Amino acid sequence: MWRVKPLDAIIATAEKKSLHRSLGPFQLTMLGIGAIIGTGIFVLTAEAAQKAGPGMIAAFIIAGFVCAVAALCYAEMAAMVPVSGSAYTYSYAVMGEMLAWMVGWALILEYAVAAGAVSVGWSGYVVGLIENALHIDIPNALVRGPMDGGLVNLPAALIATLVTLLLVLGTTESATVNAILVAIKVTALSVFIFLAVPVMKMENFTPFAPLGFGGISAAAASIFFAYVGFDAVSTAAEETRNPQRNMPIGLIGSLGICTIFYILVASGVIGTVGAQPVLGADGAALRPGSPELSAACAQLGDAKVVCSKEALAWTLRSIGWPQVGNLIGLAAGLALPSVILMMMYGQTRIFFVMSRDGLLPPVLSKVHPKFKTPHVVTLITGVFVALFAAFFPVGLLADISNSGTLFAFAMVAITVLVLRRTDPNRRRPFKTPAVAIVAPLAAIGCIYLFFSLPKETQIMFVVWAAIGLVVYFLYGFRHSHIAKGVVEVPELSPDAPPESVPPMPGAPPPGSH
């Protein structure tokens, strides 16, 4: 179970059973922004306000910093190992098969549950738009899950199903649609910033941390969900032209653009309508997504942003821009499916690569003869995402997803450090700067945020990990291609000259740090 798959064999395997390389740097950055900007800022703003009040600005900065150092580690691995599989593939090459399986299992938790969370966020905005624009009241029983004051979230299940069908049609088509939706989403956030920031009132920022630093940490652990899309970008390495140059551009560029948007939008919400949490009778903040908070919000009516399922649209309506608020709701309704698309895209590619390595049944790595996409695993994933979306609240899904993400990110940071020591001469088109500082910071930051998640979420992650170990030893341990001695290696002549790869613009010369 500690057997590793050599990096050369990983790349050779990908070349023999590969996906079509069709994504360029612009498409990749758009995929990154499409995956990152979404439920985190459109929906989880209310969740963060309930946990930290105005201190959610600090929460965005903390989560963004942890993601930035993790992104630098990801960029090195993604450029050096340009194949599908993300953290799973990197761990397989360095940390051994069992830990790689655990990372892949955690990524399943990350992507599938995250896609469900975004579907619920989409439902909140679309239902709010319909109710406000058409002045009709849709019963909560049909648009909220059982924990959130309803029975089933039908719109969320519907959008998850539609995105599944789009993904089956193919990567290039998906990426083209995504680029259009990203433009709509960025425009909507820009309009929000333009209207909200100039009318901010500084008194709304006090008290800045009503629940102390613990509240800010809890909000950072939840709002981390707002940044995780860059990880999905790395799973597209195998479908990217010139990945050695384009992967770092897509990863770091999209993360930087999104962080600026987040801080400005959060400031606009706090400064205009306030962001103080709803407290229970004992003076403690009620948990987001809980029946208690739903009941308290029902009594308060439409009085607090923390009670809203469509925080940005609600804010604009509250400050005198009802029609623009409706347009924000429309933009979210059009654009959030791009985030669902990227989360499910990442999920299916993880399954695809694990199946290609023999750790999951071979049927999961079947590629459709016409569409050239892993259609079987895409359809299976879509069913589960629709079920998550139908029955669970957005905050719970986001926290569960984060637990898997944080584990995977920490493993990538450790992998970069180990590989620098065990294979120092391997060509690295992108090198993590100050790796002895950045990689440990990434790992420690991920561990810190994991333990800031709710205790129930931590327990659920441990249970999921235990189930994963059972599955591994029942199937993957025996069916692994490495276990059977099936290791594909590149067919190169011993005296063939090494391939030269052009350096990134502005990159330091070889051998420098």
N, C-alpha and C positions, 0 to 999 in steps of 0.2 A: 504493500500500500504506500510505500515511500518511493516507488519507482517513478522516474521522471521521463518525460518525452523530450528528446533533444530539440533545441530550437530549429536546427536545420531540418529535422524530420517534420516539425510542425509546419514549416513553410512549404516543404515538398508535398505534404498531404494536401494542403490547401490548393496547390497548383494542379494536382491530379483530379481533384473533385471540387472545383471552385465555383464561385458565384461570379456573375458578370461585372467587370470593372466599368462603372459608368458615371461615378460621382467626381466632380471637380472641386476646387477650393471654395468657390462661391456657393455651390449646392451644399457642400459640407458645413460651411458656416451657417447657412440658412437652416440646415437640419439641426445644428446645435442650438441656435436661437429658438427654433420651433419647439425643441424638446425642453429647453430650460424655462423660457417665459411661458407661464401657463397657470395651472392651478395654484401654485405657490403664491403668486402675487394677486391673481384675480380672486381667489377663494380663501386661501389660508391666511390672508391679512387679518380677517376677523378672528381666526383661531389664535394667531399670534397676539392680537390685542387682548384677548381674554386671558392669556397666560402672562403677558408682560406689560400691558398698557403701552404707553409711549416708548417704553424701553425696547419695543420690538425693532426699532432702528438699530440698536446695539446688537440685537439678535441676528438681524440680517448681516451685519458686518462680521460677527463671529462665524456664522455659517459660511459666509462668502470667503473668509480667510481660510477656513479648513478646506473648502473646495478648491481654492486657488493652489494651495500647496499639494493637494491630491492631484490636481490637474497637471501640474508640472511632472509628477511621477508618471501619470498616465501617458503624457505626451512622449516621454522617453520610450516607454514600452510599446506604445502604439506605432511609433515610427520605426522602431527596431524589429517588431514582430507584426507586420501589416497583414494580419489575418483576422477572420471573425473570431469571436469568443471573449474578447475583453479580458477582464481580470481572471476569468477561468483559464484561458489559454496561457497567460503569463505565469500563473501559479503552477500549472502543469509542468512547465519547463524548468521551474526553479525549486518549488516547495514540495513536489511529490504529488502522486495521483490522489491520495485521500483528501489532502487539503485543497487540491484543485476541485475535486468533487464538491467539497463543502462550500467553496466559493461559488461554483456554478449553481448549487442548490440555493444559496443565499440570493444570487442574482435572479433566480426564478421568483423568489419572494419579492424582490425589489420591483421587477418590471411588471409582472402580472397584477400585483396588488396596486402598484402605482397607476397603471392604466385604468383600473377600477376607480381609484380616487379621482382621477381627472374626469372620468365619465360622470361621477356624481357632481363635481364642480360645474361641468357643462350644463347638467340638468338644472342646477340652481339658477344660472343666468338665463337660460332659455325660458324656464317657467316664470321667472320674474319679469322678463320682457313681455311674454304673452299676457300676464296678469295686468301689467301697467299700461301696455299699449292698447290692449283690447278691452280693458276694464272688466275682466272676468275673473272669477275665483276658482282655481283648480284645487280639488280636495287634496289635502296633505297625504291621505292614505295612498294615493297613486304616484306621488312624486317624492316621497321620503321613505327610508328604510325603517324597520321596526324599532331601532334604538333612537331614532330621531323624530318620533312622533307620527309615524305613518305605517304602511304595510309593505309596499314595494315601490322602488324607484323605476318606473317603467321607461321614462325618457333616457335615463342613464344606461339601462340595458340595451335600448334600441341603438344608441350612438355607438356603443362598443361593437355591436353586431355589424353595423355599416362599415366601420373602420376595418374590421377583419376582412370583409369582402374586398375593400380597396387594396389592402396589403397583398392579397392573393394575386391581384392583377399585375404587380411588379414594382420593383424599386424605382426605376426611372419615373414612371407615372406618379408614384407616391411622392417622390422628391419634388416634382414639378408642381403638383397641387400644393405641397407643403410650402414652397417658396411664396406662392400667392397668399396663403393664409398667414404666413409670418409677417408679410407687409401690412395686412389688415390689423394684426395684433399689435405691432409696433406703433402703427398710426394711432390706434385707440389709446394706448398708454401715453403717447406723446400729447394727445388732446387732453387727457386727464391731468397730466402734469401742468400743461399750459393754463388750464382753468382753475385748478385747485391750489397750486403753490403760491400764486400772488395774493390769495385771500386768507392765508394762514394766520392764526392768532397764537402768539407764543405762549399765552396762558394755558392753552390746551396741552402743552408739553409737560405740565407739572400736575401731580407728582410724576416724575419721569419713570420711576421703577416702583409702582405701588406694591408689588409683591416681592421686592428685593431682587438680588442677583440670581437667586434660585429660579424666579419666574423668567428672567431673561434667558437663563440656560435652558429651561424647559421649552421656551419659545424658539430658541436657536435649534434645538434638537428637532422640533417639528418643521420649522421653516427651512431646514436643510433640504427638505423635499423640493423646495423651489429651485434648487441648483443642480439636481442630479442628472439633468438631461445630458450634460457633457459626457457622461459615462456611456450613454447610448451612442454618441458620436463615435467612440472608439470601436464599437462593435461593427461599424461600417467600413473598417479598414480594408477588408477583403474586396469591397466593391468600390474602392477609391482609386482613381488614377494618381500615380506618383505619390503614394501615401507617405513616403519619407519626408516630403516637403509639406504636403497638404494637411496631414493629421494634426500636427502641432498648431497650425494656423486655425483650423476649425475648432480645436479644443479650447485654446487659451483666448482666442479672439471672441468667440461667442460668450464665454464666461465673463470677460471684462465688460462687454457691452451690456449684458443683462444685470450685472451688479449695480451699475450706475442707474439704470431704470428702477431697480427695486428700492434703492434708498430714496430717490425722488418721489416715487409713488407712495411709499409708506409715510414720508413726511407730509405729503398732501392730505392723506386720510387723517392723520393725527391732528394736523394744524387746523383743519376745517371743521370736523365733526367730533373730534375727541376720540380717545381710544381706551377709556378706563374700563376695567373688567366688571362684570356682574358678580356680586358677592352673595353668598348664601346667608342664612340666619346666623351662622357662627362666625361670619366675617371672612371666611375663606372663599377664594374664587371657585366658581362652579366649573366642572370639567367640560371643555368643548365637546359637542356631540353627545352629551349625556341627556337622559330624560329630564333631569333636574334643571339643566340650563334651558331646554326646550320649554318647560313649564314656566320658568321665570320670564323668558322672553315673550311667552304668550300673554303674560300679565302686563309686561312693559309696553306691548304693542310695537310700533315701528319707531322706537326711540333710541336705539343704540346700534352702532355699526357691528358690534360683536354678535348681534342676533341675526345679522343679515346673511343670506346665502349668496349674495351678489354684491360684495362690499363696495366695489368701485362704482357700479351703477347706482347703488343706494346713496353713496356719498354725493354724487353729482346731483341727484334729485333733491337731496337735502339742502344743497347750497344754491338752489334756484335754476338748475339746468335739467329739467325733467326729460326733455326730448333728447338732449345729448346723452343723458343717462341711459335712455332706451337704446341709443346708438351704440354705447359701450356694451350694453347687454347683447345687442345684435353681433357686434364684433367678436365678443367672447364666444357666442354661439357658433359663429363661423370658424373661429381660429382655434379653440381648444381641441377640436378633433385632431389637429396636427400634433399635439402633445400625446394624445392617446396613440396616434399612429407611430410615433417614435418609440414610445414605451413598448408597444407590442412588437415593433420592428426589432428592438434589442432583445426582447424575450425569445422570439422565434430563432434569432441567430445564435443565441446561447444554446438552446435545445439542439439546433442543427449541428453545431460543432461537437457537443457532448455525444450526440448520436454517431457522428462521423468517427469519433474516437472509440466507439464500442461501449461506452458507459451507459448508453440508453439504446433501446431497440432501433435497428437500422431503418425501420419504416419512417422514423422521425426525420431522417436526413434525405428523404425522397424529394427530388426537385421536379416541379411540374414541367412536362415536355414543351408546353407552349409559352407559359408565363415566366419560366426559369426562376421560380420562387419556391421555398420550402412550404408547400401548400398544406400538407397534412398537419404539421406542427402549428401552423398559423391558425387553422380552423379549431384545433384542440384548445389552443391558448384563448381564442376568442370566446369560447363557451364559458371558460372559467372567469374571464374578465367580466363578462356580462352578468354572471351570478354575483361576483363581488359587488359590482356597481348597483345591483338591484336591492341588496339587503343590508349594506353597511354604510355608516356615515363617513364623510370625507376625512375627518381628522383621525379617526381610528385607522383607516386604510393608509393614510400618509405616514403615521407613526410606525406601523408594521413594515411598510416598505422601507422606511429609513433604517430600520434595524438590519435588514439584509444589505442595504447599500453601504452602511458604515463598516460592516465586517469586510465586505469586498474591497473597499477603498483602503482600509488598513493593511490588508494582505498585499495589495499592489505596492504600497509604500515600502513594505518589508521586502518584497520581491526585488524592487529596484536596488536596494542596499545590498542584498545577498548576491545578485547578479554582477554588481560592480566588483565584488570581491572574487567570485568564482570564475567569471569570464570577462576580465578587464579589457581584453584586446578586441572584443567583438565590436564591429562598426556600429556606432550610435549616431544616426543622422541628427538627432536632437538629444542633448544631454541636460538632465535636470541640474539647474545651477545650485551650487552650494548643497550638494546632495546629502552631505553628512548632517546638515541642519534641516533642510526642507523635508526629507523623507521621515525622520523621526517626528518632526512637528505634525506631519500629516497623520501618522499612525496614532500619536498621542491625542491629537484633536478629534479623530474619529472615535477613539475609546471614551474620551470625555463626553462627547455628544451622545454616545450610546447609553451611558449611565445617567444622562439627563432625561432620557425617554421615560414614560410611565412604567412602573414596575410590571404591570400586566403585559406590556409590549415586550419587555425583556424576557419574561417567562415564555411568551408565545414563540419568540425566536429560538429559545433553547429547545422547546418541544419540536419545532420545525427542523432544527438541526439534528435532533435525535432520530426523527423519522427519516431524514436524509441518510444518516449512517446505516440504518436498517436496509434501505433501498440499495445503497452502495454494496453492502456485503452480500445481499441476496442476488444482485444482478451484475452491477458494474465491475466488481472485483474479479469475477470470473470471465466476463465477456469483453473486458478491456482489450483493445488491439495490442497494447504494450504487453499485457499478460500472455497473449498468444504469440508474441514475438513478431508481430506485424508492425514494423517500423519503416515507413517510407522515407528514403533519403534522396536528396537531389542528385540527378544523374549528370555529374560534371566530370570532365576529364581531369586526371590528377595534375596535369601541367597547364590547365586552363587559367588564364590570368583572372584575377578578381575583378568583378564588375565594379565600375566606378559609378558613384551616385552623386549628382550635383548637390553642393551644400545649400542649406536654406539661406535666403538673402539676409545678410547681416550676421550670419553664424560665425563663431570664432573658428580659427584654423584648427585642423586636427591636432589632438593632443593637449589643447589648452583647456582651462576650466573657468 
